[in-house]
């Protein structure tokens, strides 16, 4: 008899975990071996159960799904991870893939798609639905922001003036203007307003962070 695929679910929402638990229970080739609500618990459960695949919520308390995936794969390089997310911005997808995720599925997708992703990555394949793959391809062509440019952009989205950004980041206004100029060029936008819109649309900045 073929061994069942062993799944570890990582999500801080109990109802979301319950939905996946029930879906997995209804599949003859899948079995649940553990649940975790954050990245720390994920590592603990992975060490204990050595699952075949992890479904990883992107939005976790503390280290997010991308960071938790990176931590997991640092200790277990062969770990297979499918990220489940309400975020579908190209930067979110990019961060997950850079961390080592082999699949990325929207939480608005049907549960059958999640199950398909699980089976694909266990089989050694990646799983990126067409809309996700398209955004990932777009992100590959873009220049990455530096950490400082990202900080400046975060403050732009928050509505701070150049003077306020300079005070917050302990730099001169001239330096702030230089970072803004470089950021606008990398985002291919003409002004701060467009930069803020693009930053949110692409998932570079989240409004609740």
C-alpha positions in Angstrom: 0.0 0.0 0.0 1.3 3.4 -1.0 2.4 5.6 1.9 0.2 8.6 2.5 1.4 12.2 2.0 2.1 13.6 5.5 1.0 17.2 5.9 1.8 19.9 8.5 -0.6 22.9 8.6 0.7 26.3 9.7 -1.9 29.0 10.2 -2.8 31.3 13.1 -6.5 31.1 12.4 -8.1 28.0 13.9 -11.1 28.0 11.5 -8.7 28.0 8.5 -6.8 25.1 10.0 -10.0 23.3 10.6 -11.1 23.7 7.0 -7.8 22.1 5.8 -8.0 19.4 8.4 -11.4 18.4 7.2 -10.3 18.5 3.5 -7.2 16.4 4.2 -9.3 13.9 6.2 -11.4 13.3 3.1 -8.5 12.4 0.9 -7.3 8.8 0.8 -3.7 9.7 0.0 -3.2 12.5 2.5 -2.9 12.5 6.3 -2.4 15.3 8.8 0.6 15.0 11.2 0.6 18.3 12.9 -0.7 21.9 13.2 1.1 25.1 14.1 0.0 28.7 14.6 3.3 30.5 14.0 6.8 30.0 12.7 8.3 28.8 16.0 5.7 26.1 16.4 6.2 25.2 12.7 9.8 24.4 13.4 9.0 22.4 16.5 6.3 20.4 14.7 8.6 19.8 11.7 11.4 18.5 13.9 8.9 16.2 15.6 7.0 14.8 12.6 9.2 15.4 9.5 6.2 15.9 7.2 6.3 15.6 3.4 4.8 19.0 2.9 3.9 22.2 4.8 1.0 24.5 4.1 2.2 27.9 5.3 0.0 30.9 5.9 1.7 34.0 4.7 0.2 36.3 7.4 1.5 34.9 10.7 2.2 36.6 14.0 5.9 37.4 14.5 7.9 36.1 11.5 5.6 36.0 8.5 5.2 33.1 6.1 8.1 34.0 3.9 10.4 34.4 6.9 9.2 31.2 8.5 9.7 29.4 5.3 13.3 30.7 5.1 13.9 29.6 8.7 12.5 26.2 8.1 14.5 25.6 4.9 17.7 26.8 6.6 17.4 23.9 9.1 15.7 21.5 6.6 16.8 22.4 3.1 14.6 19.7 1.5 11.4 21.0 3.2 8.5 21.4 0.7 6.3 24.4 1.4 3.1 25.6 -0.2 2.2 29.2 0.9 -1.5 30.1 1.3 -2.2 33.8 1.3 -4.8 36.5 1.1 -2.0 38.7 -0.3 -1.5 38.3 -4.0 0.9 41.2 -4.7 4.0 40.3 -6.8 6.4 41.3 -4.0 4.6 38.9 -1.6 4.9 36.1 -4.1 8.5 36.9 -4.8 9.5 36.9 -1.1 7.8 33.5 -0.7 9.6 32.0 -3.7 12.9 33.5 -2.7 12.5 31.9 0.8 12.1 28.6 -0.9 8.3 28.0 -1.3 7.5 25.6 -4.1 3.9 26.7 -4.4 1.7 29.8 -3.8 -2.1 29.6 -3.6 -4.6 32.3 -2.9 -6.8 31.7 0.1 -9.8 32.5 -2.1 -9.1 29.5 -4.2 -11.1 26.3 -3.9 -9.8 23.7 -1.5 -9.2 21.3 -4.4 -6.6 23.7 -5.7 -4.7 23.6 -2.4 -4.8 19.8 -2.4 -3.5 19.8 -6.0 -0.7 22.1 -4.9 0.2 19.7 -2.1 0.4 16.7 -4.4 2.5 18.7 -7.0 5.2 19.9 -4.6 5.5 16.5 -3.0 6.0 15.1 -6.5 8.9 17.5 -6.9 7.0 20.1 -9.1 6.3 23.7 -8.4 2.7 25.0 -8.2 1.9 28.6 -9.3 -1.5 29.2 -10.9 -1.4 31.4 -14.0 -2.2 34.7 -12.3 0.4 34.0 -9.6 3.0 32.9 -12.2 2.3 36.0 -14.3 3.0 38.3 -11.3 6.1 36.3 -10.4 7.4 36.7 -14.0 6.8 40.5 -13.8 8.6 40.8 -10.5 11.7 39.0 -11.9 12.2 41.9 -14.4 12.2 44.6 -11.8 15.0 46.2 -9.8 14.8 45.5 -6.0 14.6 48.3 -3.6 17.3 48.7 -1.0 16.4 48.3 2.7 16.7 52.1 3.1 14.5 52.8 0.0 11.9 50.4 1.4 11.9 52.3 4.7 11.5 55.6 2.8 8.7 54.1 0.7 6.9 52.9 3.9 6.9 56.4 5.2 5.7 57.8 1.9 2.7 55.4 2.1 2.1 56.6 5.6 1.8 60.1 4.4 5.0 61.6 5.9 6.7 64.7 4.4 10.3 64.7 3.4 11.2 66.6 6.6 9.3 64.0 8.7 11.0 61.1 6.9 14.4 62.7 7.5 13.7 63.0 11.2 12.3 59.5 11.5 15.3 57.9 9.7 17.9 60.3 11.1 19.1 61.6 7.8 19.2 64.9 5.9 16.3 66.0 3.6 18.7 65.9 0.7 19.4 62.2 1.3 15.7 61.5 1.6 15.1 63.2 -1.7 17.8 61.1 -3.3 16.2 57.9 -1.9 12.8 59.0 -3.2 14.2 59.8 -6.6 15.8 56.3 -6.8 12.6 54.7 -5.6 10.4 56.4 -8.1 12.8 55.3 -10.9 12.7 51.7 -9.8 8.9 51.7 -9.5 8.6 53.5 -12.9 6.3 56.2 -11.5 6.4 60.0 -11.6 5.5 61.1 -8.1 5.0 60.1 -4.5 1.2 59.4 -4.9 1.8 57.0 -7.7 4.6 55.4 -5.7 2.3 54.8 -2.7 -0.4 53.3 -5.0 2.0 50.9 -6.7 3.7 50.0 -3.4 0.4 48.7 -2.1 -0.8 47.1 -5.3 2.4 45.1 -5.7 2.5 44.1 -2.0 5.7 46.0 -1.3 4.0 47.7 1.5 0.9 46.5 3.4 -1.4 49.2 4.9 -1.7 47.4 8.2 2.0 47.2 8.8 
